Every structure is written in C-alpha cells, then in structure tokens.
Amino acid sequence: NDSFLLSKGYMENGTTFTPIDKGLLELKLYPEKESDRDGDKTTIIKSFDLAADKDKTYPNTYRLEVPGIKTGVDYILEETSSPDGYTKTTNRYRLEFVRTNNDFVPKLKAVLDKDGNPLKNSE
C-alpha cells in the first residue's frame, strides 16, 4: 500500500521544530473537488497514538497509509482532533501525490486557512 510520513509539532521561537509525542491525533484526507470523490471510499480517517504509533525507521514520524490515492488529484489533509492540551489547527493542507522513479511522494501545494484561502509565507 502507498503511504507517507508525517509529524506533529510546533515551532518554538520561530526556528526550532518541537515534536508532540504524546496524546491522540486524528487526521482526515480527501479529494478537494467533489467530482474527484467516490463517496466514503476516497476519504481516509486515521487516528494516531503519538506515543505508540511512531514509525520504526524515522523518529517522531507517523506513517499514513493511503490506499487508492490517485496521482494528479488535489487532496485536503486536515486535523480533526488534536492531542489533549493542544489546540486543533484550523489550517488545512492541499497535497498532490506524485510518483517519481517508483517513489510515492506527497507534494504540498498550499496551506489553507479556515475559509479555504491560501496562506502566504509570513502567515
């Protein structure tokens, strides 16, 4: 199955990424355009226990399995539930999945605010 790695954390002092490594995180991934959706078959919802579900190879990362994902289609990744003690982000992430030399890679196309508007680098 196709999959990709992700991490959960925050920026400290604007320069240092600090991972969040405990609590429960729930994510939802779905095609952005209604016309690319096939009911619930194209929506992936995954919960991670940030203490127990770490990838065995890469520290402080989590593997999201994405069976049936299509290349050339824009997907939205959103946080539906954040770990206790942390505020759920209202940002959503527009991704496109590509295959390069047999590698399956998510490409970040935009970070969207709660209204769906792309954020600029400084926001």
Disulfide bonds with the S-S distance in Angstrom:
none
